[in-house]
Structures are given as structure tokens and as C-alpha cells.
């Protein structure tokens, strides 16, 4: 027979040991339209951790009507906490991000703390939106799961989310999210305009349209490396000989001249020195070949001559004639530039533009950069 005193002891145990009741209870963020957690960020917070935090607070408020209080590392709040980014609590709790790449991130609960953190290695001297932003991605994943948030398009009419009076996460939550695409770029609604860089908006990030590598695309590097306005007056020999005359129009270069090669190498090095990991290399738009003897001796690429004779379209030439007569002068030059650049920057990557005349592979260059397996 159980005595009355045993019931009293059990009752008192349940009152003074709430862990008995809350062992499997989720971690509350919003409870009955009231804040049940606070947000914590590092004392020194970078731009994109601030942005991720702003998105978190904004969308929790849109969903629940409640604005979560914000604290920094030097003033850790009591109660439930959402730790955003690389706070001191990440080190204290030994939250591992081992072998994370690109925008990989982790959502994990430890006790009364929800950690939203990822690999963060972003920004260069010229681009503050490229590179890893795993903490931003962690916030996106949390909002997707907790309030069913979706971002279809930028702007006030392009996002969707559920209205919630309670928001909570499982107390054993531990999700590692791997980056879907390390690099996704091009003209899109996610750009600030049709020619701008991606990855600045929340909708771009949520739809994997951005660069989680420090990359500068574009391809037409000749314009910047050997610019007509800068060099033509003093060095017309850098530019293409077309119909018997050196011309700066179109920024077409003499691909056989060693000075041109050195300027391209210097430009690539300057871009890597700015903090980029991937830099593009490619000829100017609307490429016209240099007709000097040395350039012409390197290949049989003669599109203008063929076009005058056949009055054909570029697409037909590209698919029928070009595979047999690629512009080796360009491909050999690019090979030399890449090899020289990667000797100094062995851990970096050159993105070789395969565009128009360079769309088909060289017959002479077996590989560019580091040979696979070598």
C-alpha cells in the first residue's frame, strides 16, 4: 500500500524538478503570442551576420506579431536563446562545423539554446556579397522549417509564410544542411537588375542563386587587363591588326605579343590579390582576330573570310567549321596565362570562358591549369 506521504513527495518532486515534465518538451521561441526566447549575436558582428539576424527577427515578427529581443555576447540573456553566428556559446558548447564547405550550415539545440550557424568566409576588397554565408543559410533553413517561409521573388509580394501563435523546435534538433550549388549566376529576377551580381537578396539566397565561393565572373577580361583608353595611344601594337591597320575599336588584342600576355597575367594576379578565389579569363565580346603574320600562323581560324564568302550565320559556322579550325592563338595564350597565374596561386581557380570562338576545344592544348591526377 502506498502511503499518503508518498503522493506528497511525488507532487513536490514534480513541482521542484520541472525536468521530469519537460524532458521531451520542445524549445519554445514564441509561446501564445509572446517571446519565449531571445536572440544572441557576437559582440563584433560582421555585415552578413547582422543581416541574417535582421531577417530572423523580421520574419518571426511577420509570422507571430512578436519581436524577439536582441542581445550580444557580453550580455547573455536568461531563458531560451537563439544563438546566431559564431557567438562565444558556439565555442563553449563545441558546436562542430568540421569539413563544412561553401554555405554549409548547422541547426542544433543544446539545452535551452538553438544554434543557427554556418561556414562564414565572405567578402573581398571589391565584393562583399561573395563567399561563404552559412549563417545566413542557417537562418533561411530555420524560417523555412519553423514558419513555412518561402521566397519566390524579391519584394513584398514574393514571400509566403504561415501565421503562428506558437513557434518551437524539437529539443533534439540537429540538422546539417549542405550547399546545393557552390556557384549559380546569370541574368535573373534575383539580380538587383538584369546585369548585376546575384546573392544580395534573401530570395536569391533561399533559392541558391548566389556565389558561395569568392568569384568574379564576366569572362571578358581583355577590356580590363589591356584597356584601349589606357594603352592604345602609346602602344598600338598591343591591339589587333585588322585590314592592315592597328585599331583600338572593340578592344581586340594581338594575341601573339608577349607584352599582352604579361598584362593579362598581371591583371589575373591583381584580382587574386583582391581576395578572390575564382577569376575569369576570356577574350572580348564580338571577337575579331588579329591579322598580323605571327597570329595568323598559329591557326586557320578565319570566320570573317568565311562569312564574306558564304554569307552564312555564326551559328552554322560555329557548329560546322569552328570544331576543325579553333582559334589556337587565343587558346594557347590562355594556356600560358593560366599556367603562370597558378604557379603563384596554386590554391586558386581560373574560370576559362568558353564563348563563341572558344566554345570548341583546342587541338593543341591538352589541358588547362593543373592536369587531373597530376
C-alpha positions as CSV (number, residue, x, y, z in Angstrom):
1,X,0.0,0.0,0.0
2,X,1.3,3.5,-1.0
3,X,1.1,5.9,1.9
4,X,-0.3,9.4,1.5
5,X,3.2,10.9,2.2
6,X,4.5,9.2,-0.9
7,X,1.9,11.1,-3.0
8,X,3.0,14.3,-1.3
9,X,6.7,13.6,-2.1
10,X,5.9,12.8,-5.8
11,X,3.8,16.0,-6.1
12,X,6.7,18.1,-4.6
13,X,9.2,16.4,-6.9
14,X,7.1,17.4,-10.0
15,X,6.9,21.0,-8.7
16,X,10.5,21.5,-7.9
17,X,12.0,19.3,-10.6
18,X,10.4,20.5,-13.8
19,X,12.8,18.5,-15.8
20,X,10.7,15.5,-15.0
21,X,7.8,17.1,-17.0
22,X,9.8,18.9,-19.6
23,X,12.3,16.2,-20.7
24,X,10.7,15.9,-24.1
25,X,9.3,19.4,-24.4
26,X,10.2,21.4,-27.5
27,X,12.2,24.6,-27.2
28,X,9.8,27.5,-27.3
29,X,10.6,30.5,-29.4
30,X,7.1,32.1,-29.4
31,X,4.5,30.9,-26.9
32,X,0.9,32.2,-27.0
33,X,2.0,35.3,-29.0
34,X,4.7,36.2,-26.5
35,X,8.5,36.0,-26.9
36,X,9.8,32.8,-25.2
37,X,13.4,33.2,-26.4
38,X,16.0,35.9,-27.1
39,X,18.4,36.3,-30.0
40,X,22.1,36.4,-29.3
41,X,24.8,37.6,-31.7
42,X,28.6,38.0,-31.4
43,X,29.9,41.2,-29.8
44,X,31.7,42.0,-33.0
45,X,29.2,41.2,-35.8
46,X,30.0,41.2,-39.5
47,X,27.6,42.6,-42.1
48,X,26.0,39.3,-43.1
49,X,25.5,38.0,-39.6
50,X,23.7,41.3,-38.9
51,X,21.7,40.8,-42.0
52,X,20.8,37.2,-41.1
53,X,19.7,38.3,-37.6
54,X,17.6,41.1,-39.1
55,X,15.9,38.6,-41.4
56,X,15.2,36.2,-38.5
57,X,13.6,38.9,-36.3
58,X,11.7,40.4,-39.2
59,X,10.0,37.1,-40.3
60,X,9.3,35.9,-36.8
61,X,7.5,39.2,-36.2
62,X,5.7,38.9,-39.5
63,X,4.5,35.4,-38.6
64,X,3.7,35.9,-34.9
65,X,3.4,39.7,-34.4
66,X,6.2,39.4,-31.8
67,X,9.6,41.0,-32.0
68,X,12.3,38.9,-30.3
69,X,14.7,40.8,-28.0
70,X,18.3,41.1,-29.2
71,X,21.4,40.7,-27.1
72,X,25.2,40.5,-27.7
73,X,27.8,38.1,-26.3
74,X,28.7,40.4,-23.4
75,X,25.1,40.3,-22.1
76,X,23.9,36.7,-22.4
77,X,20.1,36.6,-21.5
78,X,18.5,34.1,-19.3
79,X,15.9,31.6,-20.6
80,X,15.8,30.2,-24.1
81,X,18.3,31.6,-26.6
82,X,18.7,31.6,-30.4
83,X,22.5,32.0,-31.0
84,X,23.1,33.4,-34.5
85,X,26.5,33.1,-36.0
86,X,29.8,32.5,-34.3
87,X,29.0,33.5,-30.7
88,X,31.1,32.5,-27.7
89,X,28.4,29.9,-27.0
90,X,29.4,28.1,-30.2
91,X,32.9,27.5,-28.8
92,X,31.6,26.8,-25.3
93,X,29.2,24.1,-26.5
94,X,31.8,22.8,-29.0
95,X,29.4,23.1,-31.9
96,X,31.4,21.4,-34.7
97,X,31.5,22.7,-38.3
98,X,34.2,20.3,-39.4
99,X,34.6,19.7,-43.1
100,X,32.0,22.3,-44.0
101,X,32.3,23.9,-47.4
102,X,30.6,26.8,-49.3
103,X,27.4,27.8,-47.5
104,X,27.1,24.6,-45.3
105,X,25.3,25.3,-42.0
106,X,24.0,23.7,-38.9
107,X,20.8,24.0,-36.8
108,X,21.2,22.3,-33.5
109,X,19.7,22.6,-30.0
110,X,21.8,22.2,-26.9
111,X,19.8,22.6,-23.7
112,X,18.0,25.9,-23.9
113,X,20.0,27.2,-26.8
114,X,19.2,26.9,-30.5
115,X,22.3,27.5,-32.6
116,X,22.0,28.8,-36.2
117,X,25.5,28.9,-37.5
118,X,27.4,28.0,-40.7
119,X,30.6,28.4,-42.5
120,X,31.3,32.2,-42.9
121,X,34.1,33.3,-45.2
122,X,32.8,36.1,-47.2
123,X,33.9,39.4,-48.8
124,X,36.8,40.7,-50.8
125,X,38.2,44.1,-51.4
126,X,35.7,44.7,-54.1
127,X,32.8,42.2,-53.5
128,X,31.1,42.0,-50.1
129,X,28.4,39.5,-51.1
130,X,30.5,36.7,-52.5
131,X,32.0,33.8,-50.4
132,X,30.5,31.6,-47.7
133,X,27.5,32.8,-45.8
134,X,26.5,29.7,-43.9
135,X,25.0,31.6,-41.0
136,X,22.6,33.4,-43.4
137,X,21.7,30.0,-44.8
138,X,21.1,28.6,-41.3
139,X,18.5,31.4,-40.7
140,X,16.8,30.7,-44.0
141,X,16.5,27.0,-43.2
142,X,15.1,27.8,-39.7
143,X,12.5,30.1,-41.1
144,X,11.6,27.6,-43.8
145,X,11.0,24.9,-41.2
146,X,9.5,26.9,-38.4
147,X,7.0,29.2,-40.2
148,X,7.0,27.5,-43.6
149,X,8.6,30.6,-45.1
150,X,9.2,30.6,-48.9
151,X,10.7,33.3,-51.1
152,X,9.6,33.2,-54.6
153,X,10.6,36.7,-55.8
154,X,12.2,39.7,-54.2
155,X,9.8,42.3,-52.8
156,X,6.8,42.4,-50.5
157,X,4.6,40.2,-52.7
158,X,7.1,37.5,-53.3
159,X,7.4,35.8,-49.9
160,X,5.0,33.4,-48.1
161,X,4.8,32.2,-44.5
162,X,2.4,30.9,-42.0
163,X,0.8,32.9,-39.2
164,X,1.8,31.4,-35.9
165,X,0.9,32.0,-32.2
166,X,3.4,29.3,-31.2
167,X,6.8,28.7,-32.7
168,X,9.1,26.0,-31.3
169,X,11.7,23.5,-32.3
170,X,12.4,19.9,-31.2
171,X,14.8,19.8,-28.2
172,X,16.9,17.2,-30.1
173,X,17.1,19.1,-33.3
174,X,20.4,18.6,-35.1
175,X,20.4,19.3,-38.9
176,X,23.4,19.8,-41.1
177,X,22.5,21.5,-44.4
178,X,24.9,21.1,-47.4
179,X,25.1,23.7,-50.1
180,X,23.0,22.8,-53.1
181,X,25.1,24.9,-55.6
182,X,28.5,26.4,-54.9
183,X,28.0,28.9,-57.7
184,X,24.9,30.0,-59.5
185,X,25.0,33.2,-61.6
186,X,23.4,34.8,-64.7
187,X,20.7,37.2,-65.6
188,X,17.7,36.6,-63.4
189,X,15.0,38.1,-61.3
190,X,17.2,37.6,-58.3
191,X,19.7,40.2,-59.5
192,X,19.3,43.8,-58.5
193,X,19.0,44.4,-62.2
194,X,19.4,42.1,-65.2
195,X,23.2,42.6,-65.3
196,X,24.1,42.9,-61.7
197,X,25.6,40.4,-59.3
198,X,23.4,37.9,-57.5
199,X,23.2,36.9,-53.9
200,X,22.3,40.2,-52.2
201,X,18.7,39.4,-51.6
202,X,17.0,36.9,-49.2
203,X,15.1,35.4,-52.2
204,X,18.4,34.8,-54.0
205,X,20.0,33.1,-51.0
206,X,16.9,30.9,-50.4
207,X,16.9,29.7,-54.0
208,X,20.6,29.0,-54.1
209,X,21.2,31.8,-56.6
210,X,24.5,33.2,-55.4
211,X,28.2,32.6,-55.1
212,X,29.3,30.8,-52.0
213,X,32.8,31.0,-53.5
214,X,34.7,34.3,-53.8
215,X,34.3,34.5,-57.6
216,X,34.3,37.3,-60.2
217,X,32.7,36.1,-63.4
218,X,32.1,38.0,-66.6
219,X,34.7,36.4,-68.8
220,X,35.6,39.4,-71.0
221,X,38.8,40.2,-69.1
222,X,40.6,41.8,-72.0
223,X,38.7,45.0,-71.5
224,X,40.1,45.4,-68.0
225,X,43.6,43.9,-68.5
226,X,44.6,45.7,-71.7
227,X,42.2,48.6,-71.9
228,X,42.1,50.7,-75.2
229,X,41.8,54.0,-73.4
230,X,44.8,53.3,-71.3
231,X,47.2,51.7,-73.8
232,X,46.3,52.3,-77.4
233,X,47.9,55.8,-77.9
234,X,51.3,54.7,-76.5
235,X,51.2,51.0,-77.6
236,X,49.0,50.4,-80.7
237,X,51.0,47.2,-81.2
238,X,49.1,45.7,-78.3
239,X,45.9,45.8,-80.4
240,X,44.7,43.8,-83.4
241,X,45.9,44.4,-86.9
242,X,42.6,44.4,-88.9
243,X,42.5,45.1,-92.6
244,X,46.1,46.5,-92.5
245,X,45.6,48.8,-89.6
246,X,46.0,48.6,-85.8
247,X,42.8,49.5,-84.2
248,X,41.5,50.0,-80.6
249,X,37.9,49.8,-81.6
250,X,36.3,46.8,-79.9
251,X,39.4,46.3,-77.7
252,X,40.6,43.4,-79.9
253,X,44.2,42.4,-79.0
254,X,47.2,41.0,-80.7
255,X,47.3,37.6,-79.1
256,X,50.9,36.8,-80.1
257,X,52.6,39.8,-78.4
258,X,54.4,38.9,-75.1
259,X,53.5,42.2,-73.6
260,X,49.8,41.4,-73.9
261,X,50.4,38.1,-72.2
262,X,52.2,39.8,-69.3
263,X,49.4,42.4,-68.9
264,X,46.8,39.6,-68.7
265,X,48.9,37.7,-66.1
266,X,49.3,40.9,-64.1
267,X,45.5,41.5,-64.2
268,X,44.7,38.0,-63.0
269,X,47.2,38.4,-60.1
270,X,45.7,41.7,-59.2
271,X,42.2,40.1,-59.0
272,X,43.5,37.3,-56.8
273,X,45.3,39.8,-54.6
274,X,41.9,41.4,-54.0
275,X,40.8,38.3,-52.2
276,X,39.0,36.4,-54.9
277,X,39.4,32.6,-55.2
278,X,37.9,32.2,-58.7
279,X,38.8,34.7,-61.5
280,X,37.5,34.5,-65.1
281,X,39.6,34.8,-68.2
282,X,38.3,35.4,-71.7
283,X,38.5,37.4,-74.9
284,X,36.5,40.5,-75.7
285,X,32.9,40.4,-76.9
286,X,32.4,40.2,-80.7
287,X,35.9,38.8,-81.1
288,X,37.8,39.8,-84.3
289,X,41.2,38.1,-84.9
290,X,44.4,39.9,-85.3
291,X,45.7,39.6,-88.8
292,X,49.4,40.1,-88.2
293,X,51.7,37.3,-89.6
294,X,52.5,35.8,-86.3
295,X,48.9,35.5,-85.1
296,X,47.8,34.2,-88.5
297,X,50.5,31.5,-88.5
298,X,49.1,29.8,-85.3
299,X,45.7,28.6,-86.7
300,X,43.3,28.6,-89.6
301,X,40.5,30.5,-87.8
302,X,39.1,32.8,-90.5
303,X,35.5,33.5,-89.6
304,X,35.3,36.9,-91.3
305,X,36.7,35.5,-94.6
306,X,34.3,32.6,-94.4
307,X,31.4,34.9,-93.7
308,X,32.2,37.1,-96.6
309,X,32.3,34.1,-99.0
310,X,29.3,32.2,-97.7
311,X,27.2,35.0,-96.2
312,X,26.4,32.4,-93.5
313,X,25.3,32.7,-89.9
314,X,27.6,32.4,-87.0
315,X,25.7,29.5,-85.6
316,X,26.3,27.5,-88.7
317,X,30.0,28.3,-88.7
318,X,30.3,27.5,-85.0
319,X,28.8,24.1,-85.4
320,X,30.4,23.0,-88.7
321,X,33.7,24.9,-89.4
322,X,34.9,26.0,-86.0
323,X,35.4,22.5,-84.5
324,X,38.0,21.9,-87.2
325,X,39.6,25.3,-87.0
326,X,39.5,26.7,-83.4
327,X,41.4,29.9,-82.7
328,X,44.6,28.3,-81.3
329,X,46.1,31.8,-80.9
330,X,43.6,32.5,-78.1
331,X,43.7,29.1,-76.5
332,X,47.5,29.0,-76.5
333,X,47.6,32.5,-74.9
334,X,45.1,31.5,-72.3
335,X,47.1,28.4,-71.5
336,X,50.2,30.4,-70.9
337,X,48.3,33.0,-68.7
338,X,46.7,30.2,-66.7
339,X,49.9,28.3,-66.1
340,X,51.8,31.4,-65.0
341,X,49.0,32.5,-62.7
342,X,48.5,29.2,-61.0
343,X,52.2,28.9,-60.2
344,X,51.8,31.8,-57.9
345,X,48.3,31.0,-56.8
346,X,48.2,27.1,-56.6
347,X,45.0,27.0,-54.5
348,X,43.0,29.4,-56.7
349,X,40.9,28.7,-59.7
350,X,40.8,30.3,-63.2
351,X,37.4,30.2,-64.9
352,X,38.1,29.9,-68.6
353,X,35.4,31.4,-70.7
354,X,34.1,29.0,-73.4
355,X,32.3,31.5,-75.5
356,X,31.8,32.0,-79.3
357,X,35.2,31.3,-80.9
358,X,36.5,29.5,-77.8
359,X,33.4,27.3,-77.5
360,X,35.2,24.3,-79.0
361,X,38.3,22.7,-77.5
362,X,41.8,23.3,-78.8
363,X,43.6,20.7,-80.9
364,X,46.9,21.7,-79.4
365,X,46.2,22.3,-75.7
366,X,45.6,19.0,-73.9
367,X,44.6,20.6,-70.6
368,X,44.4,24.0,-68.9
369,X,45.9,24.5,-65.4
370,X,46.5,21.5,-63.2
371,X,46.3,18.2,-65.0
372,X,43.8,15.9,-63.3
373,X,45.6,13.3,-61.3
374,X,48.9,15.1,-61.8
